[in-house]
Amino acid sequence: MKKHLFPLFVLLLLTAGCKNAVKPPQSFDYQPDLEAMGIEAEQIQALDSVLQSFVDAQKLNCLAAFAAKGGKVIYYKAFGWKDLENRVPASVDDYYVLFSQTKAITTVAFMTLVEQGLVAIDDKVADYFPEISDQVVTKVNEDGSYETRPVETPMTFVHLMSHTSGLNAGQVGAIRRAERAQMRRADVASGAEAGQRSFDADPRSGTLEDEMIKLAKYPLGFDPGSEWNYHISTNMLAYMVERISGKPLRQYVKETILEPLGMDHTDWYYPEEALGRFVFPGSIVEGKLVAGTDMFVRGAVSRQQSYCEGAIGLNGPIEDYAKFCQMMLNKGEFNGRRILKPETVELMTTINRLPENNSGGGGFQFGLGFELYNENKKPVPAVSNTAYAWGGMLGTEYIIDPENDLIVLYYINMFRNERLYPVYLAAVYDLLLP
C-alpha cells in the first residue's frame, strides 16, 4: 500500500466502525424474546411469587418493579393495594412519592448548565451566591450564640453535588432544627400547612430562594470536602440552577429533562384530580400493616404550593424514572434526545468525591448525585463495581449497572418498612447472570 494512502485507509476503517456501532436503545422493548436472553417463563413466575409473598405476608401494602437489560424490559409488574383501606389494586401506572430520587434529577439539571458553559463544577459557589458562608462553627454557647473560624477550603459545586458542603451540618444543624421545631409548633397551633417539604425546611418559607437565603446566614458545620452530610446541599444546588438559568427549578427541569425524556407524569405538584393516581403509603405499627399518613401525597396536590425543592418533592410512576435511568445508562441520551454528553456522565458516576473515612460508613462512596458501588460496598454481590444508584425515604430504589447493561427499579411507599429490595435485586441478577 502506498504511504500516502494509509491515513485515508485508517479513516475509512474508523468510519465503517462508527456506522456499525450499536446505538443505545431510544425506547424500551416491552416484548423481548426472553428465551433468546436465556430467561425461562418459570423464572419469571418464581419472581412473581417472591414479590407477591411480600404482600401476602403483609410486609408491604404494594410495590412496583421494573428491570431492563439493553433496553429490553424483562420485568414490569405491580402487586398489592395502592389504597390499603379501600382495597384499590396497585398498577404499574401508580404515582409514588419519590423523595430523594429527586436529587439525581436536580444534579443532572445542574450539569446541563455546566455543558452550556455557564458554570464549572469546581467553581466557587460564592462566585454565584456571594452571601454563602465562608465560616465554620467552632463553638455554640449556652445562649445560642456561636463562634467561627474561616474555612480552609472554599465551597465548590462539587461539594454541593457530593453532599460535602458543610451546609446545615453538625452543630449548625442542631441550632437550625431547634429553631424549626419552635416555628412548626407555632404553625401547627395556627393551622398552617407545610405540604411536602424537607423536615429541616422553614414552614414559613414561600420559595426555595427564601429558604436558601436564610440558610446562607449560618456558618458551615465543617470544612467543605472534609466530611459527608446528606440532604440539604441539593437544595442549594437547585437554587443555583435557578440563579444561573434564570428560570424556576420546576420549569428548568421540565424543559431540560422531563419533557425531552417523555417523563410526562413526573412532577412536584398536580391538579387535585390526580389524587387517585397516587399510592397511599402503608406503615408497620406493632408488627401489623396499617395505612400510613397521606400528608406527602396530599401535599403534592395542594393548590397552595409554591415551594419546589431540589432534594425532594418529585412524584411519578416507575416507568418514568426508568427512562431517566436508561438515559444515564445510555451515556446521556434516550427518546432520541441527548441530555448529557457521555464524558459528563462518566464524570458524575466514576469518581469518588468523599474522603476515605466518612460518616457514610465503610466503603461508602459518592460521585456527583449518585452513590458509587464498589467491591467493598454493594447491595448484592452480583452488582458490578461500575454500578451507581440512590433511592427515596419511602422505599423507592433504583440501580444503574453499565457493566451489565442493566437498570433495575423497585418502588414502595412505606413507613418503617422491612428492607426487601435486596431480595428482589438478587433475583433479577439471577435471571440474567445465573
BELFENMO-V86287 format. One record per residue. N is the residue number from 1. RES is the residue in three letters. PHI is phi in radians with two decimals (* if undefined). Layout:
N|RES|PHI / N|RES|PHI
This chain:
1|MET|* / 2|LYS|-1.18 / 3|LYS|-1.04 / 4|HIS|-1.27 / 5|LEU|-1.54 / 6|PHE|-1.07 / 7|PRO|-1.05 / 8|LEU|-1.13 / 9|PHE|-1.08 / 10|VAL|-1.10 / 11|LEU|-1.08 / 12|LEU|-1.11 / 13|LEU|-1.10 / 14|LEU|-1.12 / 15|THR|-1.11 / 16|ALA|-1.09 / 17|GLY|-1.09 / 18|CYS|-1.13 / 19|LYS|-1.14 / 20|ASN|-1.53 / 21|ALA|-1.11 / 22|VAL|-1.37 / 23|LYS|-1.35 / 24|PRO|-1.00 / 25|PRO|-1.08 / 26|GLN|-1.76 / 27|SER|-2.66 / 28|PHE|-1.46 / 29|ASP|-1.68 / 30|TYR|-1.55 / 31|GLN|-2.28 / 32|PRO|-1.29 / 33|ASP|-1.44 / 34|LEU|-1.11 / 35|GLU|-1.10 / 36|ALA|-1.16 / 37|MET|-1.53 / 38|GLY|1.44 / 39|ILE|-1.93 / 40|GLU|-1.68 / 41|ALA|-1.01 / 42|GLU|-1.10 / 43|GLN|-1.19 / 44|ILE|-1.13 / 45|GLN|-1.10 / 46|ALA|-1.15 / 47|LEU|-1.17 / 48|ASP|-0.93 / 49|SER|-1.12 / 50|VAL|-1.11 / 51|LEU|-1.22 / 52|GLN|-1.12 / 53|SER|-1.15 / 54|PHE|-1.07 / 55|VAL|-1.31 / 56|ASP|-1.06 / 57|ALA|-1.44 / 58|GLN|1.01 / 59|LYS|-1.55 / 60|LEU|-2.44 / 61|ASN|-1.42 / 62|CYS|-2.86 / 63|LEU|-2.71 / 64|ALA|-2.23 / 65|ALA|-2.38 / 66|PHE|-2.54 / 67|ALA|-2.57 / 68|ALA|-2.47 / 69|LYS|-2.00 / 70|GLY|1.03 / 71|GLY|1.44 / 72|LYS|-1.55 / 73|VAL|-1.38 / 74|ILE|-1.70 / 75|TYR|-2.72 / 76|TYR|-2.83 / 77|LYS|-2.56 / 78|ALA|-2.31 / 79|PHE|-2.44 / 80|GLY|1.63 / 81|TRP|-2.17 / 82|LYS|-1.30 / 83|ASP|-2.19 / 84|LEU|-1.10 / 85|GLU|-1.17 / 86|ASN|-1.77 / 87|ARG|0.93 / 88|VAL|-1.61 / 89|PRO|-1.11 / 90|ALA|-1.34 / 91|SER|-2.45 / 92|VAL|-1.25 / 93|ASP|-1.59 / 94|ASP|-1.13 / 95|TYR|-1.58 / 96|TYR|-1.95 / 97|VAL|-1.31 / 98|LEU|-1.66 / 99|PHE|0.76 / 100|SER|-1.30 / 101|GLN|-1.15 / 102|THR|-1.09 / 103|LYS|-1.06 / 104|ALA|-1.12 / 105|ILE|-1.17 / 106|THR|-1.08 / 107|THR|-1.13 / 108|VAL|-1.09 / 109|ALA|-1.01 / 110|PHE|-1.10 / 111|MET|-1.17 / 112|THR|-1.17 / 113|LEU|-1.21 / 114|VAL|-1.09 / 115|GLU|-1.15 / 116|GLN|-1.37 / 117|GLY|1.38 / 118|LEU|-1.50 / 119|VAL|-2.85 / 120|ALA|-2.15 / 121|ILE|-1.15 / 122|ASP|-1.65 / 123|ASP|-1.13 / 124|LYS|-1.28 / 125|VAL|-1.07 / 126|ALA|-1.10 / 127|ASP|-1.18 / 128|TYR|-1.94 / 129|PHE|-2.52 / 130|PRO|-1.01 / 131|GLU|-1.32 / 132|ILE|-1.08 / 133|SER|-1.23 / 134|ASP|-2.09 / 135|GLN|-2.14 / 136|VAL|-2.03 / 137|VAL|-1.23 / 138|THR|-2.03 / 139|LYS|-2.76 / 140|VAL|-1.97 / 141|ASN|-1.49 / 142|GLU|-1.07 / 143|ASP|-1.46 / 144|GLY|1.64 / 145|SER|-1.30 / 146|TYR|-2.57 / 147|GLU|-2.01 / 148|THR|-2.41 / 149|ARG|-2.43 / 150|PRO|-1.15 / 151|VAL|-1.18 / 152|GLU|-1.43 / 153|THR|-2.34 / 154|PRO|-1.12 / 155|MET|-1.26 / 156|THR|-2.04 / 157|PHE|-1.23 / 158|VAL|-1.04 / 159|HIS|-1.12 / 160|LEU|-1.16 / 161|MET|-1.33 / 162|SER|-1.90 / 163|HIS|1.08 / 164|THR|-2.10 / 165|SER|-1.36 / 166|GLY|1.55 / 167|LEU|-1.09 / 168|ASN|1.06 / 169|ALA|-1.65 / 170|GLY|0.96 / 171|GLN|-1.13 / 172|VAL|-1.15 / 173|GLY|-1.02 / 174|ALA|-1.13 / 175|ILE|-1.08 / 176|ARG|-1.23 / 177|ARG|-1.12 / 178|ALA|-1.12 / 179|GLU|-1.14 / 180|ARG|-1.12 / 181|ALA|-1.03 / 182|GLN|-1.12 / 183|MET|-1.13 / 184|ARG|-1.10 / 185|ARG|-1.05 / 186|ALA|-1.18 / 187|ASP|-1.25 / 188|VAL|-1.10 / 189|ALA|-1.10 / 190|SER|-1.62 / 191|GLY|1.48 / 192|ALA|-1.19 / 193|GLU|-1.97 / 194|ALA|-1.50 / 195|GLY|1.24 / 196|GLN|-1.63 / 197|ARG|-2.32 / 198|SER|-1.04 / 199|PHE|-1.17 / 200|ASP|-1.80 / 201|ALA|-1.53 / 202|ASP|-1.32 / 203|PRO|-1.10 / 204|ARG|-1.63 / 205|SER|-1.30 / 206|GLY|-1.45 / 207|THR|-2.48 / 208|LEU|-1.04 / 209|GLU|-1.03 / 210|ASP|-0.97 / 211|GLU|-1.15 / 212|MET|-1.28 / 213|ILE|-1.14 / 214|LYS|-1.17 / 215|LEU|-1.08 / 216|ALA|-1.14 / 217|LYS|-1.33 / 218|TYR|-1.66 / 219|PRO|-1.24 / 220|LEU|-1.56 / 221|GLY|-1.49 / 222|PHE|-2.77 / 223|ASP|-1.15 / 224|PRO|-0.92 / 225|GLY|1.60 / 226|SER|-1.63 / 227|GLU|-2.77 / 228|TRP|-1.94 / 229|ASN|-2.44 / 230|TYR|-1.36 / 231|HIS|1.93 / 232|ILE|-1.23 / 233|SER|-0.99 / 234|THR|-1.26 / 235|ASN|-1.20 / 236|MET|-1.13 / 237|LEU|-1.05 / 238|ALA|-1.10 / 239|TYR|-1.13 / 240|MET|-1.17 / 241|VAL|-1.03 / 242|GLU|-1.13 / 243|ARG|-1.16 / 244|ILE|-1.37 / 245|SER|-1.41 / 246|GLY|1.36 / 247|LYS|-2.22 / 248|PRO|-1.06 / 249|LEU|-0.95 / 250|ARG|-1.01 / 251|GLN|-1.11 / 252|TYR|-1.15 / 253|VAL|-1.14 / 254|LYS|-1.09 / 255|GLU|-1.22 / 256|THR|-1.73 / 257|ILE|-2.25 / 258|LEU|-1.10 / 259|GLU|-1.18 / 260|PRO|-1.06 / 261|LEU|-1.50 / 262|GLY|1.33 / 263|MET|-1.49 / 264|ASP|-1.27 / 265|HIS|-1.90 / 266|THR|-1.68 / 267|ASP|-2.88 / 268|TRP|-1.41 / 269|TYR|-2.36 / 270|TYR|-2.40 / 271|PRO|-1.16 / 272|GLU|-1.03 / 273|GLU|-1.21 / 274|ALA|-1.39 / 275|LEU|-0.95 / 276|GLY|-1.19 / 277|ARG|-1.46 / 278|PHE|-1.50 / 279|VAL|-1.35 / 280|PHE|-1.59 / 281|PRO|-1.00 / 282|GLY|-1.78 / 283|SER|-2.74 / 284|ILE|-1.77 / 285|VAL|-2.16 / 286|GLU|0.92 / 287|GLY|1.40 / 288|LYS|-2.03 / 289|LEU|-1.41 / 290|VAL|-2.38 / 291|ALA|-1.20 / 292|GLY|-1.65 / 293|THR|-1.20 / 294|ASP|-1.80 / 295|MET|-0.99 / 296|PHE|-1.31 / 297|VAL|-1.15 / 298|ARG|-1.18 / 299|GLY|-1.12 / 300|ALA|-1.37 / 301|VAL|-2.08 / 302|SER|-1.34 / 303|ARG|-1.34 / 304|GLN|-1.73 / 305|GLN|-1.29 / 306|SER|-2.39 / 307|TYR|-2.04 / 308|CYS|-1.88 / 309|GLU|-1.67 / 310|GLY|-1.57 / 311|ALA|-1.54 / 312|ILE|-2.51 / 313|GLY|2.10 / 314|LEU|-1.27 / 315|ASN|-2.39 / 316|GLY|2.80 / 317|PRO|-1.43 / 318|ILE|-1.12 / 319|GLU|-1.12 / 320|ASP|-1.02 / 321|TYR|-1.22 / 322|ALA|-1.06 / 323|LYS|-1.13 / 324|PHE|-1.10 / 325|CYS|-1.08 / 326|GLN|-1.16 / 327|MET|-1.02 / 328|MET|-1.14 / 329|LEU|-1.07 / 330|ASN|-1.37 / 331|LYS|1.09 / 332|GLY|1.91 / 333|GLU|-2.40 / 334|PHE|-2.93 / 335|ASN|1.05 / 336|GLY|1.27 / 337|ARG|-2.17 / 338|ARG|-1.63 / 339|ILE|-1.68 / 340|LEU|-2.36 / 341|LYS|-1.35 / 342|PRO|-0.96 / 343|GLU|-1.17 / 344|THR|-1.23 / 345|VAL|-1.06 / 346|GLU|-1.07 / 347|LEU|-1.05 / 348|MET|-1.38 / 349|THR|-2.10 / 350|THR|-2.20 / 351|ILE|-2.04 / 352|ASN|-1.26 / 353|ARG|-1.84 / 354|LEU|-1.80 / 355|PRO|-1.12 / 356|GLU|-1.00 / 357|ASN|-1.76 / 358|ASN|-2.51 / 359|SER|-1.24 / 360|GLY|-1.27 / 361|GLY|1.79 / 362|GLY|-1.01 / 363|GLY|1.38 / 364|PHE|-1.25 / 365|GLN|-2.29 / 366|PHE|-2.50 / 367|GLY|-1.68 / 368|LEU|-1.89 / 369|GLY|1.69 / 370|PHE|-2.41 / 371|GLU|-1.30 / 372|LEU|-1.85 / 373|TYR|-1.39 / 374|ASN|-2.69 / 375|GLU|-1.08 / 376|ASN|-1.68 / 377|LYS|-2.70 / 378|LYS|-2.76 / 379|PRO|-1.22 / 380|VAL|-2.48 / 381|PRO|-1.02 / 382|ALA|-1.23 / 383|VAL|-1.12 / 384|SER|-1.37 / 385|ASN|-1.36 / 386|THR|-1.69 / 387|ALA|-1.33 / 388|TYR|-2.52 / 389|ALA|-2.97 / 390|TRP|-2.96 / 391|GLY|-2.95 / 392|GLY|-2.21 / 393|MET|-1.08 / 394|LEU|-1.57 / 395|GLY|1.82 / 396|THR|-1.31 / 397|GLU|-2.43 / 398|TYR|-2.67 / 399|ILE|-2.48 / 400|ILE|-2.09 / 401|ASP|-2.14 / 402|PRO|-1.06 / 403|GLU|-1.05 / 404|ASN|-1.75 / 405|ASP|0.91 / 406|LEU|-2.41 / 407|ILE|-2.15 / 408|VAL|-2.38 / 409|LEU|-2.24 / 410|TYR|-2.53 / 411|TYR|-2.04 / 412|ILE|-2.36 / 413|ASN|-2.24 / 414|MET|-2.45 / 415|PHE|-1.63 / 416|ARG|0.90 / 417|ASN|-1.65 / 418|GLU|-1.39 / 419|ARG|-1.39 / 420|LEU|-1.79 / 421|TYR|-0.92 / 422|PRO|-1.03 / 423|VAL|-1.12 / 424|TYR|-1.13 / 425|LEU|-1.06 / 426|ALA|-1.08 / 427|ALA|-1.16 / 428|VAL|-1.14 / 429|TYR|-1.12 / 430|ASP|-1.14 / 431|LEU|-1.09 / 432|LEU|-1.76 / 433|LEU|-2.25 / 434|PRO|-1.12
